[in-house]
């Protein structure tokens, strides 16, 4: 998928995969790939700055954990992150409805 298409949506994608459970960075990348059917391949150079920024603004917290014998930073949604995710989902639904109404041929549906 074109990386320009992801611009502006990365926060919502990250928050969404962390909604159910805390994950470390590589597991976030894997979850994004899995949930997108392989369409999303987020490079670490994109993910980690976004994680640090989301943590800085209070949407995520992190802690060190041992995963598979390796020490990794694990990220978890905060209450503010859950509220932000709800807002992102609402905005996404409004956006896709508006774009869909333009792209759908007249007389269809």
N, C-alpha and C positions, 0 to 999 in steps of 0.2 A: 504494500500500500504506500502511496506517495506520502512522504513525511510532512509535506506542506498541508495535506489533508488533516493530519493529526494536530497541527498547531492550534492551540486554543482549547483542545479537548483532553490533553494529557492529564491535567489535574483530576478531572472527572473519572477518567479511566483508572488511574492509580487508586483514587478513593474507593471506587467500586470494587476492585479486586481485594481491597483490605477490609471491606465491610463485614465479611463473615469471620475472618480470623487474621491474626498477625502473620506477616510473612517477611522474609529477608529479601534483599534486592533481586537476586537471581530468581527466586520463587515468584516474585512479582512479574518479572519478564516472562517466565513460563506460563503463569496464569493468563497474562494478556494474550500470549500466542494461542493457548488452548481455548480460551473463551471466544477468540475471534476466528477460530477454525484455521489458524496459521496465517491469517492475513496481516496481523500486527507483529512486527519484529522490531522491538524498541531497543536501540543500542544503550549500553551501560552509560555512555557519555551523555545521553539524554535523560535517563532515568534518575541517576544519583543526584544531579543538581536539582531536579524537580522534587525529589524526596527531601533534600535538605531545606529547600524553600518552603515546602508544605509543613515541615516540622517547625521552621522558624516562625511561620504565621499562626501556628497553633492547631493545625488540622490533623497532625500526626504527632505521636510520641515514639521514641525508639529506646531500645535497650539492647545490650549485648546478651546473646544467648549462644549456647553450644548446640549446633545442628549437625548431625552426622559426624560428630567428632571435631567439627571446625567451629571456631568462634565467628559469629556473624551478627550484624546489627539487624534486629527485627523491628519492623514498623507496625504500629497499631493506630487505628482511627481514634480521635478524641470525640467528645460530644460536639464540639464545634465542627469537626470534620464530617460527622454524620449530618449535621444541619446543612453544611455546604454541599454535600452529596445530594441531599434532597432538593436543594435549589438548582444544582446542575442538572439533575434529571428533569425537573420541571421546565427549565430553560431549553433543554434538548428536545423535549416533546413539542414545545411551542415552535422551535426552529424547524424541526422536521415536518411539522404540519404545514407551516408556511411555505417551505421549499416544495413539499409534495404538492401543494395546491397549485403551484406555478408549473411544475414539471409534468404533472398529470395532464394528458391530452384532454381537451374540452370534450364533454360528452361521455368520457370514460368514467366508470364506477358510479 
